[in-house]
Every structure is written in structure tokens, then in C-alpha cells.
Amino acid sequence: MGQQQLLIIVLGILIVGMAISGAINLMDSYSQSHQRDLIIQRLNMFVGEAKKYATKPASLGGGDGSFQGFTPPAKLANTPEMRIYSTSGDSWVLFQGFGTTNGEDGKSPVEVVGQFDKNTDNWSTLATVN
């Protein structure tokens, strides 16, 4: 083989390697984004559950106008795809959700934090941490 043929082979190997590396990075990015979207979707569902809890009277197992004591259903908060923890106060509920895919730092899992405020009936905070 001549030098030109060897150079073409090496160049071809480099191009294929770069394409594979780019595809892996693209798939990682898609997986992170997908996990974040799933967690946010679940947090929105939990806000609906928290609102239902707050409107029920205490005699029926509700919060009697407060989010205090709300806990999301365990089967939906801890799944193979995610873990979601919550803390609640009188007029707010805070969620912290973790995925199974490593986040942007490549070490810790995807994380989304959100705090819903009953007074404004909206998210006061909803942010992706990793």
C-alpha cells in the first residue's frame, strides 16, 4: 500500500471515531433531557394531588386548607426511573426529584427542584440542578 492509501484509511478511522463520539454525546444529552421532562411531569401531577389533599377536610384525611402533612404516593415517588422527595408547609410544598441518568456533570444524577406556592397557585421555583 502506498502512503496515500494509508493516510485515507487513518483519516477514515478518525472520522468514524468522531461520528461515534458525537452520537454518544447526543444520546446522553437526549437521555438527560428526557429524564428531566419525566420528573417535571411527575411533579406537576403531585401538585394536583397536593391541591386535592389541601381542599379535603381533616376529618376525611386532608389538609383542611393546608399542604402540611402531604406526602406523594410512594409507588409514584420511588420508581426505577426516579426518586422524588417532598417537604410541605402551610402554603407551600417542595419537591426534589432525582433521575437514574447522570446529569451534565457526569457524576451525579439528573436533579429537578420545585416549590409550589398555594397563594400564587404557581411554581415559585422550578429549576434543573444537574
Buried (B, 14 or more C-beta within 10 A) or exposed (E): EEEEEEEEEEEEEEEEEEEEEEEEEEEBEEBBEBBBEBBBEBBBEBBEBBBEBBEEEEEEEBBBBBBBEBBBEEEEBEEEEBBBBBEBBEBBBBBBBBBEBBBEEEEEBBBBBBBBBBEEEEBEEBEBBB
